[in-house]
Amino acid sequence: MFKFLSQQMFKERDLHRYDEFLIQMRDITKAYKTEAGDFLALKDIKLSVGNGEFVGVIGKSGSGKSTLINMIAGIDRPTKGEIYIGGTPIHTFGEGQMAKWRGRNLGIVFQFFQLLPILTVIENVMLPMDFCNIYTPGQRRKMATQMLELVGVAEQANKMPSQLSGGEQQRVAIARALANDPPIILADEPTGNLDSKTADRIFNLFEALVAGGKTVLMVTHDRDLTKRVQRTVIISDGEIIEEYVGRIFPSLTQEQLIWVTSKMHPKKYPAGSVIIEKGTPADKFCLVTKGRADVVLKTPDDQEFTVARIGRGEYFGELELMGSGVSTATVRAAADHDVEVLCLNRENFKQLIAESEATKKEIERVAQRRLKERKDFTEES
C-alpha cells in the first residue's frame, strides 16, 4: 500500500540505514518547576528503539507519556540526559536547528489533529514541504496529492478541515506527517477522539507505514490497540517498565520492575554473530526484544546443532548464572536477522533473584528444563 517517495533528502543523514538503535534516550530526566517545587515528569529514562519498530507507549494519565514523545520530537528539552536519533545528538540543538531537523526527520500526529482551519486540506499537507523547502514549488502539490491518496482522502483535497469528519481529519494529519517522507512517526493519542471503527482504520494505516519501513512510536490509552504493536513500553510515574520485563517477571512489584528495567542495557548483535561463547565466564542474563537467538552445541565429531531457539520475549543466560558460572553452550544471533536484547549483568541478576523468591523459582524451573534438553541432546549424540 505504501510506496514511498525518493530518499534523495536522506543522503546527508540517512536514518533508514543507521545500523545502531535508531532512537536512544540516555538517562533522561525532565523536571518542571511548580509552586510546590520541582515536579519530575521523567526520571532517568533509558529507551532504545530499533529501525522499523512499532512501539506502543502506555500509562496512566500524568505518567509521562506525552512528555516522553515531546522529548524525542524536541518540542521539550531534557533537564538532564542525552537523546540520539540516528546518531545525532538532538539534545544539543538550538531552537532553529531543532525545528529544521524535526521537519526533515520526524512526522508528528496529534490527538486533536491541529490542522490549520484557514487552509485547505491539500494546503495543510503542503505546509511542511514549504517550511523545509525540500521540493520545488511545482512538485509540492503533486506530492501532497500522493500523500492524500495513500491515506484515502484525496477526494477531500480542496475542502476546509471543518468540512471533514474526525477520522478524515486524522488521516489528513497523518498525510501531513508523511509530507517530507520522514523515517520516524510520533503519534500522541492519535485515536483518542475517534470511534472504535475509525480508530481501527487509523491503526491499520500505522501498521502499513511500519510495513513500508517507517519507525512508529504511538502513545495510546487503548489496551486493545497495544496488543497489535510489536512492543509496548509502560510508563509509571515517570519511569519505564519494558513490557517484556513485566511478562517474564510477573511476581515483581512495580518498584522492582522499575529497578530491573533501569539495570537492563540494550545491545544489538548482527545476524550470525556470537552473543555468548561456550566455555567463557557467564556474565549476563539476556532478554530478546527483537529477532531470535540460537543455542548451539557441538557433537563429538565437531558438528554444530541448534538445540534451542530463543524468540522475542524469551530469555537466556540464566542456566549458567545459576549454575557453574561458565557458559555451557554457544548462543548466536540467528543467521537471517539481527537480534536485539536487554542485558542484566551478573551482580544485578543475583540481586534480583535474592529479592524475589517467586522469580527465582520460576527461573530455576526454566533452567532445569533447558538443562534436561541439553543433557538429552548430549546423550543422543
N, C-alpha and C positions, 0 to 999 in steps of 0.2 A: 504493500500500500504506500509506504513512504520511500520514495526515491529522491534523495536529497540533492541539492544543487552543488555546483563546483566548489571544491575545497581550496581554491586558489588563495582565499583570505587567510588560510592557516599555515602558509609557508613559513612565516617567521615564528609562529608559536603554535605548532601543531599539537594540540591536546589529544587529538584522536590517536596519535601514535606514541604518546607518552607511556613508557614501559614500567613506571612505578605506580603507586596508587595515585589516581588522578586527583583526588582531594585528600589533603591531610590537615587535620586540626590537631595542634600540639599544645596541650596544657592550657586550653583556652578558659580564661575567667572573664566574666563580664559583670561589673558592679555598677549599679545605678545609685546615685545619691538621692536620699529621701530625707524628710524631716526627722525620721527616726534613726537615721544613719544609713550606711551603705547596704543596699539590697543586692545579694549575689544571685543574678539570674542564671548564670552558668558557672560551674565550679570545676576547674581543672579538666575540661573536656578533652578527651582523646578520641578521634574518629578518623578512620581511613575508608575511602570509597574507591573501588576499582573502576576502571574504564568499562562502560557498558552495563553497570549495575542499575537495578531498580530498587531503591531503598525507601521504605516507609518509615516515617518518624511519628511516634505516637506518645501520648502522655496526657495527664490531666490538664485542665485549664490553668495557666500560670506556671506550668512546669518548666518552660524554657524552650518550647518547640520553635516558635516563631523567631525568638532571639537567635537560635542556632542557625536557621535559614538566613536571617539577616546578616549574620557574621560571614557566611560563605559568599553572600551577594555583595558584601562590602557596604551595605546600607547602614550597618552599625559596625563599630570597631571594638576589638577586644581591649579590656583593661590590662590583660596580661596574656602572653602566649603568642603562637605563630600559626598562620594559615598559609598553606602552599596549595596552589592549584596548577597542575601540570608543571610543578617545579617552580612556579612563580610565587614569590613571597608577597602576596597581596596585602598583608598587614603593614607593609612599609609604604604603600602608595598614598599620595596626596589625593584630595577630592577630585581634582581634574583628571589625573592619571587613572584613578579608580573608575570614574564614570566612562571614560573611553574604553578601558579594558573590559568593563562589565558589558558594555554594548556589543562588543565583538565576541565575547566568550560565554555569556550567560543569557538564558531566556527565563524570564520570571513570570509566573502565573499567580495572580492573587485571588483571594476568596471573593472579593467584590468587583472583579473584572477590571476596574479602573480604566475603562475606555473613555477617551475624551468626547464629551457629548456634542461638541460643536464640529467634530469631524465625521465624515462618512466612515463606514466600515473599512473600506479599502485604504482610506487615508490614515486610519489608525494603524493598520498593518504596515504601511509605508514609513511611519514615523521613525522607527529605529534605523531604517536604512538612511533616512535623511540625516539623522543625528550622527551616525558613524561614517557617512559619505563613502560607503563601500562600493555601491553600484552606481552606474551612470543614471542620470535622471530618466532616461528613456527605458532603462531596464527595470526600474523600481516598480512601476505599475504591473508589468508583466509578471515579475516575481511575486508580488503581493497577491496577484490573482492565483498563481500556482499554490501559494500557501493556503488561501481560502478554499481552493479545490481539495487540498489534502485533508482539510478538516470538515469538508462537506457543507460549506455555506457560501460558495462562490456566487450563488444567485442573489445573495443579500449585499453584494459589494457596494452598491450605491445608496443604501439605506443609512439612516442615522441609527446609532446604537439603541436609542429609546424605542425603535420600531421592532426590535428583536426580542425573542424570549430569553429567559435567563440562561438556558442551555446553549442557545445560539450565541449569546454574548460571550460565554465562556469559551466556546470554540474559536471565536474571533480573537479572544485574548491569547489562546494557545497559538493561533496563526501569527499573531504579533510577536510572541516569544520566539517563534521559529524564523522570524524575518531575516536575520543575519546568519542563519544556519549555525547556531552555537552548539558546541559539543555537550553542554550541560543545561538541563532544565530544572529549575527550582519551582516547586508548586506549594503554596501555603494554603491549605484547606480549599483546594480548587473545586471540590464538590459540596462544600458545606452548606450552600444555599440552594441546592438543586434537589429535585425529587429523585427517588432511587433509580428510576429507569434512565433518566438523563445522566445521573451520576455514573451509571454503568457504561454509558456511551463515552463519556469523557475519559473514564478509566481505560477503556479499550483503546482510545487514542494514545494514551501514555504507553500502554503495552506495545503498540505499533511503533512508537518512537524508539523505545528500547530495542525492539527487534531491528530497527533501522540503524542502530549503532549509538544512539544517544545515551547519556547517563542521566537518570532522573532521581531527584530527591523530592519526596512528597510528604508534607505534613498532613495528617488526617486524624480525625476522631472516630472514623468508621472502621470498626474492627473487621467487618466483612471484607472491606477492600484490602486491608493489610494482609489478609490471607493469600492474596494474589500477587503480592510483590515478592521479589527474590529474597529480601532480607528486611528485618524490622529492627529499628533502633528505638528503645524505650527510654524516655527521659522522665526522671523523677526528682523533683526539687532541684533542678539544675544540673543533675548528674546522669550519666548514661549507663543504662543496663543493656548490653547486647542481648538480642532475642535468643540466640543460640546458647548463651551462657545461662539464661534463665531456664531453658529447656533441659540442659544436661545436669543442672544443679537445682532441681525443683525444691529441695529441702532447705535451701539457704534463705535467710531473712533478706529483706530489702537492703539493709545496711551491708550484709555480707556480699550480696550480689554486686552492689556498687563498688565495694572494695576489690573483689576479684576482677571485675571488669577493668578497673583502673590499673591493675597489675598485669593485665594481658596485653602483649605488644604485637602488632600486626607484622607479618612477614610474607613476602611473596617469593615463590620458587618457580623458575622456568620449567616447562614441560620436560620430564625425564631427569631432572636434577635430584641429587641426594639431599634428603632432609635430615635423616638420621643414618649413620653408618654403623653396621654391625661391629661390635667389639669396642666401640668408643664409650666413654663415660656418659651415662644418661643425665642430661641437664635440662630437659624441657618437656612439658606437657602441652600438647598442641590440639587445638580445636579447628576443624576445617570449616571455613566460611565460603569458599568458592573452589570449584574443581574437585579433584579426587586424588587421594594419596594411596599408593600401593605398597603393601607389606610384602617383602621379597625374602625368600630363603633359598639356600643352595642345597642340592643333593650331594651325596658323597662323590659323585663323578663330576661335580662343578657345574651342573645345570641349574639355572635360576627358574624359580616358580613363584608366581604371585599367590600367596596364601590368604590374603585378605585385602579388601578394597574399602577404604575409609572415605565416605562421602560427606557432603555438606551437612553440618550439624552434628557430626560424629567426631570422636577424639582418638588420639593415640599417644603413646609415651608413658601411660600410667603403669603398664606392666613392669617396665624397668625401674621406674621411680619407686614403686612399692616393693620391688624385689631386690636383685643383686646390685642394682645401680649401674649395670653395664648393659648396653644395648644388645639384645639377642637376635635382632633381625634388622635388615636394611629397609628404610622407608623412603620411597621416591615419589616425586610428583608424577602423576600419570603421564604417559608418553604423548598423549594427544592434546594436553591442555595445561596451562599454568595452574598452580594451586595457591590459594591464599589461606593463611592460618593465623589464629591468635595464639600466642605462646605465653605460658606461665613458667617461670623458672623454678628450679628445684626447691629453693627456700620457701617461695610463696605457695607452691603446691603442698609442701609439708605442713605449712601453717593452715592452709585450707582444710585438709583432712583432719588436722588436730582439733580444729574448732567446730567441725560438723561431723558427728558420728554417723548420721544417716548418709551423708555424702560419701564418707569413707567406705561404708558398707556397699553402697551401690557401685562405686568404682572398683572395689575388690571383687564384686560379683562379675563385672565385665572382664577384669583382668584374669580371673580364674577360667572363664570361658575361652578367652583367647589363648591362654597358656595350654589348655587342653587341645585346642585346634592345632597349635604348633607342634605339640608332642605327637599327635596323631599323624601329622604330615611327616615328621622325622622318622617315626616307626614304619610308615608305609614306604618311605624312600630308602 
